[in-house]
Each structure stands twice: as structure tokens, then as C-alpha cells.
Amino acid sequence: MKHRALTQRNVAFARLAWGVALGAGVSAARATPTTRTVAAVLAARHVVQSMLTLGYPQSAAARWGWLADAGHAGTALLAGSLSSRWRRVALSDAAIAATWAGIAALPPQAGRFRPSRR
């Protein structure tokens, strides 16, 4: 089975798709004005971060962009611990942000991602 390389460029394209999907979901019927605003801001951040990574792969923004994801995960955990109303959404968001941070922290020249074989 062939595995695609998990490179900085591939991650940036995945982040771009995620940002576009978040942006498209902003108009969800059950969304409040606050959740629409939060989703729009997050969508914009993902799109901008992916475009910076694609356009300037050796820049500080590309190398250290994972810190934005780590900070996002931390604030989502805090929000989830403080608000029972938003706990499920916040903790899900924290898990997604932590995943982005882990993937984005890979070095730009990361070779192939090979899942462990059992």
C-alpha cells in the first residue's frame, strides 16, 4: 500500500480545505451570531496560515504556525472547562487544534509518514 508524503505543502493544502469548509459552515441554521463570528475568524486564520505556508515555506510564519494551533487548543480547553454549555464543542475544537499543532510542527522536509504496522 502506497502512502503519500506528509509534507508541509500537503498539510498546508489540507489546512486550506479545512478553512474553506469552516467558512462554508458559517451560515449554519442553528448558529448564533457569536458562533458565526468565531467560525469566520477561525476559517480566515486557517486560510491565511495555509497561504503563508504555501507562499513562503521557509518563513517564520510557516515554521512557527503550529504555535497558533497550540494556543487555540489551550484556549478551547479553557473555554470547555469554564462553560458547560459549550463544553462538547470546545473540547472537540481543542482536539482538532491539537492535531493541527502536532502535524504542523513537523519539519518542512519531513519525509514519509509511515503508520506503525502491527
C-alpha positions as CSV (number, residue, x, y, z in Angstrom):
1,M,0.0,0.0,0.0
2,K,1.4,3.4,-1.0
3,H,1.5,6.2,1.5
4,R,1.6,9.9,0.4
5,A,4.3,12.0,1.9
6,L,3.1,14.1,4.8
7,T,4.9,17.3,3.9
8,Q,4.5,20.9,4.9
9,R,2.9,21.5,1.5
10,N,0.3,18.7,1.8
11,V,-0.5,19.9,5.3
12,A,-1.0,23.4,4.1
13,F,-3.4,22.2,1.4
14,A,-5.4,20.2,4.0
15,R,-5.5,23.3,6.2
16,L,-6.7,25.4,3.3
17,A,-9.5,22.9,2.7
18,W,-10.4,22.9,6.4
19,G,-10.5,26.7,6.5
20,V,-12.8,26.8,3.4
21,A,-15.1,24.1,5.0
22,L,-15.3,26.2,8.2
23,G,-16.1,29.3,6.2
24,A,-18.8,27.5,4.3
25,G,-20.3,26.3,7.6
26,V,-20.6,29.8,9.0
27,S,-24.2,30.2,7.7
28,A,-25.4,27.0,9.5
29,A,-29.1,27.4,10.5
30,R,-28.6,26.8,14.2
31,A,-25.6,29.0,14.6
32,T,-25.8,32.1,16.8
33,P,-24.2,35.4,15.7
34,T,-21.3,34.7,18.2
35,T,-20.6,31.2,16.8
36,R,-20.8,32.6,13.2
37,T,-18.2,35.2,14.1
38,V,-15.9,32.7,15.8
39,A,-16.2,30.3,12.9
40,A,-15.5,33.0,10.4
41,V,-12.4,34.2,12.3
42,L,-11.1,30.6,12.6
43,A,-11.8,30.0,8.9
44,A,-9.9,33.1,8.0
45,R,-6.9,32.2,10.2
46,H,-6.6,28.7,8.6
47,V,-6.8,30.1,5.1
48,V,-4.2,32.8,5.8
49,Q,-1.9,30.4,7.6
50,S,-2.1,27.9,4.8
51,M,-1.5,30.6,2.2
52,L,1.6,31.9,4.1
53,T,2.9,28.4,4.4
54,L,2.4,27.7,0.6
55,G,3.7,31.1,-0.5
56,Y,6.6,31.4,2.0
57,P,7.6,27.9,3.1
58,Q,10.8,28.9,4.8
59,S,9.3,31.9,6.7
60,A,8.9,32.2,10.4
61,A,5.1,32.0,9.9
62,A,5.4,28.6,8.2
63,R,7.9,27.3,10.8
64,W,6.2,28.5,13.9
65,G,2.5,28.5,12.8
66,W,1.9,25.4,14.9
67,L,2.1,27.7,17.9
68,A,-1.2,29.4,16.8
69,D,-2.8,25.9,16.8
70,A,-1.3,25.1,20.2
71,G,-2.6,28.3,21.7
72,H,-6.0,27.7,20.1
73,A,-6.1,24.2,21.7
74,G,-5.3,25.7,25.1
75,T,-7.9,28.4,24.9
76,A,-10.5,25.9,23.7
77,L,-9.7,23.7,26.7
78,L,-10.1,26.7,29.0
79,A,-13.4,27.5,27.4
80,G,-14.6,23.9,27.8
81,S,-13.6,23.9,31.4
82,L,-15.4,27.2,32.1
83,S,-18.7,26.7,30.2
84,S,-20.8,23.6,30.5
85,R,-23.0,24.9,27.6
86,W,-20.0,25.0,25.2
87,R,-18.0,22.1,26.7
88,R,-18.6,19.5,23.9
89,V,-17.9,21.9,21.1
90,A,-14.9,23.4,22.9
91,L,-13.3,20.0,23.7
92,S,-13.8,18.8,20.1
93,D,-12.3,22.0,18.9
94,A,-9.3,21.6,21.3
95,A,-8.7,18.1,19.9
96,I,-8.8,19.3,16.3
97,A,-6.5,22.2,17.1
98,A,-4.0,20.0,19.0
99,T,-4.0,17.6,15.9
100,W,-3.2,20.6,13.6
101,A,-0.4,21.7,16.0
102,G,1.1,18.2,16.0
103,I,1.0,17.9,12.3
104,A,2.2,21.4,11.6
105,A,5.1,21.1,14.0
106,L,6.7,18.6,11.6
107,P,9.9,19.9,10.0
108,P,9.3,21.3,6.4
109,Q,11.4,18.5,5.0
110,A,9.5,15.7,6.8
111,G,9.8,12.6,4.8
112,R,7.2,10.0,4.6
113,F,4.6,9.4,7.3
114,R,4.5,5.7,7.9
115,P,1.8,4.3,10.1
116,S,3.1,1.7,12.5
117,R,2.5,-1.9,11.5
118,R,1.1,-4.3,13.9
